[in-house]
């Protein structure tokens, strides 16, 4: 009986460990995506001001 309880505690601990890794990775990816998106927006704004593009008929 004691071995089953210890096994259940270990399984629950491993599940929480796995969920923690997943959420940490997702948080890191979200931060990277925000930085890249902001960089692309700034680059587009700077590049757009330097050369005016017109639609040719």
N, CA, C and O atoms as a Tinker XYZ file with bonds, in Angstrom:
   228  protein
     1  N      0.822000   -1.203000    0.000000    73     2
     2  CA     0.000000    0.000000    0.000000    64     1     3
     3  C      0.868000    1.269000    0.000000    63     2     4     5
     4  O      0.562000    2.242000   -0.690000    81     3
     5  N      1.935000    1.241000    0.773000    73     3     6
     6  CA     2.818000    2.401000    0.842000    64     5     7
     7  C      3.504000    2.650000   -0.499000    63     6     8     9
     8  O      3.716000    3.796000   -0.895000    81     7
     9  N      3.847000    1.565000   -1.192000    73     7    10
    10  CA     4.507000    1.709000   -2.494000    64     9    11
    11  C      3.563000    2.355000   -3.513000    63    10    12    13
    12  O      4.006000    3.142000   -4.350000    81    11
    13  N      2.271000    2.031000   -3.451000    73    11    14
    14  CA     1.289000    2.635000   -4.366000    64    13    15
    15  C      1.158000    4.137000   -4.101000    63    14    16    17
    16  O      1.049000    4.931000   -5.035000    81    15
    17  N      1.170000    4.514000   -2.839000    73    15    18
    18  CA     1.063000    5.941000   -2.488000    64    17    19
    19  C      2.298000    6.687000   -2.967000    63    18    20    21
    20  O      2.190000    7.769000   -3.543000    81    19
    21  N      3.462000    6.114000   -2.731000    73    19    22
    22  CA     4.705000    6.754000   -3.177000    64    21    23
    23  C      4.734000    6.836000   -4.705000    63    22    24    25
    24  O      5.152000    7.851000   -5.261000    81    23
    25  N      4.294000    5.782000   -5.381000    73    23    26
    26  CA     4.231000    5.793000   -6.848000    64    25    27
    27  C      3.284000    6.864000   -7.363000    63    26    28    29
    28  O      3.589000    7.543000   -8.343000    81    27
    29  N      2.131000    7.020000   -6.707000    73    27    30
    30  CA     1.177000    8.048000   -7.110000    64    29    31
    31  C      1.760000    9.442000   -6.900000    63    30    32    33
    32  O      1.571000   10.325000   -7.737000    81    31
    33  N      2.457000    9.643000   -5.805000    73    31    34
    34  CA     3.080000   10.948000   -5.534000    64    33    35
    35  C      4.145000   11.249000   -6.589000    63    34    36    37
    36  O      4.250000   12.380000   -7.064000    81    35
    37  N      4.928000   10.242000   -6.951000    73    35    38
    38  CA     5.956000   10.448000   -7.982000    64    37    39
    39  C      5.320000   10.766000   -9.325000    63    38    40    41
    40  O      5.804000   11.643000  -10.041000    81    39
    41  N      4.239000   10.067000   -9.681000    73    39    42
    42  CA     3.555000   10.353000  -10.953000    64    41    43
    43  C      2.969000   11.764000  -10.983000    63    42    44    45
    44  O      3.060000   12.455000  -11.998000    81    43
    45  N      2.369000   12.188000   -9.874000    73    43    46
    46  CA     1.816000   13.547000   -9.801000    64    45    47
    47  C      2.938000   14.575000   -9.904000    63    46    48    49
    48  O      2.788000   15.587000  -10.589000    81    47
    49  N      4.062000   14.324000   -9.229000    73    47    50
    50  CA     5.207000   15.235000   -9.297000    64    49    51
    51  C      5.739000   15.334000  -10.721000    63    50    52    53
    52  O      6.043000   16.429000  -11.193000    81    51
    53  N      5.855000   14.194000  -11.413000    73    51    54
    54  CA     6.324000   14.208000  -12.798000    64    53    55
    55  C      5.357000   14.952000  -13.718000    63    54    56    57
    56  O      5.784000   15.650000  -14.638000    81    55
    57  N      4.060000   14.804000  -13.472000    73    55    58
    58  CA     3.070000   15.520000  -14.283000    64    57    59
    59  C      3.216000   17.034000  -14.095000    63    58    60    61
    60  O      3.202000   17.788000  -15.068000    81    59
    61  N      3.356000   17.471000  -12.849000    73    59    62
    62  CA     3.545000   18.907000  -12.594000    64    61    63
    63  C      4.852000   19.404000  -13.197000    63    62    64    65
    64  O      4.910000   20.523000  -13.708000    81    63
    65  N      5.898000   18.588000  -13.144000    73    63    66
    66  CA     7.174000   18.954000  -13.729000    64    65    67
    67  C      7.039000   19.134000  -15.239000    63    66    68    69
    68  O      7.561000   20.095000  -15.805000    81    67
    69  N      6.338000   18.207000  -15.883000    73    67    70
    70  CA     6.131000   18.292000  -17.328000    64    69    71
    71  C      5.303000   19.525000  -17.701000    63    70    72    73
    72  O      5.639000   20.238000  -18.646000    81    71
    73  N      4.227000   19.772000  -16.962000    73    71    74
    74  CA     3.412000   20.963000  -17.230000    64    73    75
    75  C      4.213000   22.245000  -17.018000    63    74    76    77
    76  O      4.049000   23.210000  -17.765000    81    75
    77  N      5.065000   22.258000  -16.018000    73    75    78
    78  CA     5.903000   23.431000  -15.781000    64    77    79
    79  C      6.843000   23.692000  -16.947000    63    78    80    81
    80  O      7.004000   24.837000  -17.369000    81    79
    81  N      7.467000   22.635000  -17.473000    73    79    82
    82  CA     8.354000   22.795000  -18.628000    64    81    83
    83  C      7.589000   23.301000  -19.839000    63    82    84    85
    84  O      8.067000   24.180000  -20.556000    81    83
    85  N      6.399000   22.750000  -20.071000    73    83    86
    86  CA     5.601000   23.155000  -21.232000    64    85    87
    87  C      5.217000   24.630000  -21.127000    63    86    88    89
    88  O      5.377000   25.375000  -22.093000    81    87
    89  N      4.717000   25.059000  -19.978000    73    87    90
    90  CA     4.305000   26.452000  -19.828000    64    89    91
    91  C      5.496000   27.410000  -19.871000    63    90    92    93
    92  O      5.369000   28.527000  -20.373000    81    91
    93  N      6.633000   26.993000  -19.359000    73    91    94
    94  CA     7.822000   27.834000  -19.424000    64    93    95
    95  C      8.272000   27.993000  -20.874000    63    94    96    97
    96  O      8.638000   29.089000  -21.298000    81    95
    97  N      8.243000   26.902000  -21.630000    73    95    98
    98  CA     8.617000   26.963000  -23.048000    64    97    99
    99  C      7.643000   27.835000  -23.825000    63    98   100   101
   100  O      8.062000   28.635000  -24.662000    81    99
   101  N      6.352000   27.692000  -23.560000    73    99   102
   102  CA     5.363000   28.528000  -24.248000    64   101   103
   103  C      5.547000   30.002000  -23.903000    63   102   104   105
   104  O      5.436000   30.862000  -24.777000    81   103
   105  N      5.824000   30.295000  -22.649000    73   103   106
   106  CA     6.062000   31.677000  -22.252000    64   105   107
   107  C      7.273000   32.260000  -22.953000    63   106   108   109
   108  O      7.247000   33.409000  -23.392000    81   107
   109  N      8.332000   31.473000  -23.059000    73   107   110
   110  CA     9.533000   31.926000  -23.756000    64   109   111
   111  C      9.242000   32.173000  -25.235000    63   110   112   113
   112  O      9.675000   33.179000  -25.795000    81   111
   113  N      8.517000   31.263000  -25.860000    73   111   114
   114  CA     8.174000   31.426000  -27.279000    64   113   115
   115  C      7.286000   32.642000  -27.509000    63   114   116   117
   116  O      7.424000   33.326000  -28.523000    81   115
   117  N      6.384000   32.916000  -26.587000    73   115   118
   118  CA     5.520000   34.099000  -26.725000    64   117   119
   119  C      6.355000   35.374000  -26.637000    63   118   120   121
   120  O      6.141000   36.306000  -27.413000    81   119
   121  N      7.299000   35.425000  -25.706000    73   119   122
   122  CA     8.166000   36.607000  -25.577000    64   121   123
   123  C      8.999000   36.794000  -26.845000    63   122   124   125
   124  O      9.129000   37.912000  -27.343000    81   123
   125  N      9.565000   35.700000  -27.367000    73   123   126
   126  CA    10.349000   35.796000  -28.599000    64   125   127
   127  C      9.480000   36.271000  -29.754000    63   126   128   129
   128  O      9.910000   37.107000  -30.549000    81   127
   129  N      8.254000   35.745000  -29.856000    73   127   130
   130  CA     7.346000   36.156000  -30.931000    64   129   131
   131  C      6.989000   37.641000  -30.821000    63   130   132   133
   132  O      6.896000   38.327000  -31.839000    81   131
   133  N      6.792000   38.137000  -29.614000    73   131   134
   134  CA     6.482000   39.558000  -29.427000    64   133   135
   135  C      7.663000   40.439000  -29.841000    63   134   136   137
   136  O      7.478000   41.475000  -30.479000    81   135
   137  N      8.865000   40.022000  -29.477000    73   135   138
   138  CA    10.051000   40.805000  -29.842000    64   137   139
   139  C     10.244000   40.820000  -31.348000    63   138   140   141
   140  O     10.536000   41.867000  -31.926000    81   139
   141  N     10.084000   39.660000  -31.994000    73   139   142
   142  CA    10.242000   39.592000  -33.453000    64   141   143
   143  C      9.166000   40.418000  -34.140000    63   142   144   145
   144  O      9.461000   41.129000  -35.100000    81   143
   145  N      7.931000   40.340000  -33.674000    73   143   146
   146  CA     6.842000   41.113000  -34.266000    64   145   147
   147  C      7.094000   42.610000  -34.135000    63   146   148   149
   148  O      6.883000   43.361000  -35.087000    81   147
   149  N      7.542000   43.045000  -32.966000    73   147   150
   150  CA     7.846000   44.461000  -32.773000    64   149   151
   151  C      8.996000   44.891000  -33.677000    63   150   152   153
   152  O      8.964000   45.984000  -34.243000    81   151
   153  N     10.006000   44.044000  -33.815000    73   151   154
   154  CA    11.128000   44.369000  -34.697000    64   153   155
   155  C     10.706000   44.497000  -36.147000    63   154   156   157
   156  O     11.155000   45.404000  -36.849000    81   155
   157  N      9.842000   43.592000  -36.603000    73   155   158
   158  CA     9.357000   43.660000  -37.982000    64   157   159
   159  C      8.508000   44.914000  -38.189000    63   158   160   161
   160  O      8.591000   45.553000  -39.238000    81   159
   161  N      7.694000   45.267000  -37.196000    73   159   162
   162  CA     6.872000   46.477000  -37.312000    64   161   163
   163  C      7.727000   47.731000  -37.374000    63   162   164   165
   164  O      7.462000   48.625000  -38.178000    81   163
   165  N      8.750000   47.804000  -36.533000    73   163   166
   166  CA     9.649000   48.960000  -36.545000    64   165   167
   167  C     10.422000   49.025000  -37.853000    63   166   168   169
   168  O     10.562000   50.098000  -38.439000    81   167
   169  N     10.923000   47.889000  -38.315000    73   167   170
   170  CA    11.650000   47.854000  -39.583000    64   169   171
   171  C     10.744000   48.284000  -40.739000    63   170   172   173
   172  O     11.172000   49.030000  -41.620000    81   171
   173  N      9.504000   47.818000  -40.735000    73   171   174
   174  CA     8.558000   48.208000  -41.782000    64   173   175
   175  C      8.236000   49.689000  -41.740000    63   174   176   177
   176  O      8.093000   50.328000  -42.783000    81   175
   177  N      8.122000   50.239000  -40.536000    73   175   178
   178  CA     7.828000   51.667000  -40.411000    64   177   179
   179  C      9.002000   52.506000  -40.906000    63   178   180   181
   180  O      8.802000   53.512000  -41.587000    81   179
   181  N     10.209000   52.104000  -40.573000    73   179   182
   182  CA    11.398000   52.851000  -41.016000    64   181   183
   183  C     11.574000   52.704000  -42.518000    63   182   184   185
   184  O     11.838000   53.684000  -43.214000    81   183
   185  N     11.431000   51.506000  -43.010000    73   183   186
   186  CA    11.617000   51.249000  -44.441000    64   185   187
   187  C     10.515000   51.937000  -45.255000    63   186   188   189
   188  O     10.772000   52.424000  -46.356000    81   187
   189  N      9.312000   51.977000  -44.728000    73   187   190
   190  CA     8.195000   52.593000  -45.444000    64   189   191
   191  C      8.348000   54.098000  -45.578000    63   190   192   193
   192  O      7.886000   54.675000  -46.562000    81   191
   193  N      8.985000   54.745000  -44.615000    73   191   194
   194  CA     9.156000   56.193000  -44.668000    64   193   195
   195  C     10.227000   56.609000  -45.669000    63   194   196   197
   196  O     10.142000   57.685000  -46.261000    81   195
   197  N     11.231000   55.762000  -45.858000    73   195   198
   198  CA    12.353000   56.161000  -46.706000    64   197   199
   199  C     11.992000   56.128000  -48.192000    63   198   200   201
   200  O     12.499000   56.944000  -48.962000    81   199
   201  N     11.164000   55.241000  -48.590000    73   199   202
   202  CA    10.810000   55.152000  -50.004000    64   201   203
   203  C      9.305000   55.087000  -50.173000    63   202   204   205
   204  O      8.664000   54.154000  -49.689000    81   203
   205  N      8.735000   56.067000  -50.854000    73   203   206
   206  CA     7.291000   56.076000  -51.060000    64   205   207
   207  C      6.939000   55.135000  -52.204000    63   206   208   209
   208  O      7.483000   55.243000  -53.303000    81   207
   209  N      6.050000   54.240000  -51.941000    73   207   210
   210  CA     5.627000   53.305000  -52.987000    64   209   211
   211  C      4.273000   53.743000  -53.529000    63   210   212   213
   212  O      3.367000   54.075000  -52.765000    81   211
   213  N      4.147000   53.741000  -54.828000    73   211   214
   214  CA     2.883000   54.099000  -55.443000    64   213   215
   215  C      2.403000   52.925000  -56.290000    63   214   216   217
   216  O      3.194000   52.175000  -56.862000    81   215
   217  N      1.125000   52.800000  -56.346000    73   215   218
   218  CA     0.529000   51.746000  -57.171000    64   217   219
   219  C      0.486000   52.254000  -58.611000    63   218   220   221
   220  O     -0.082000   53.309000  -58.893000    81   219
   221  N      1.087000   51.494000  -59.506000    73   219   222
   222  CA     1.092000   51.905000  -60.912000    64   221   223
   223  C     -0.204000   51.418000  -61.575000    63   222   224   225
   224  O     -0.628000   50.277000  -61.386000    81   223
   225  N     -0.825000   52.322000  -62.363000    73   223   226
   226  CA    -2.084000   51.931000  -63.007000    64   225   227
   227  C     -1.871000   50.952000  -64.138000    63   226   228
   228  O     -2.833000   50.529000  -64.778000    81   227
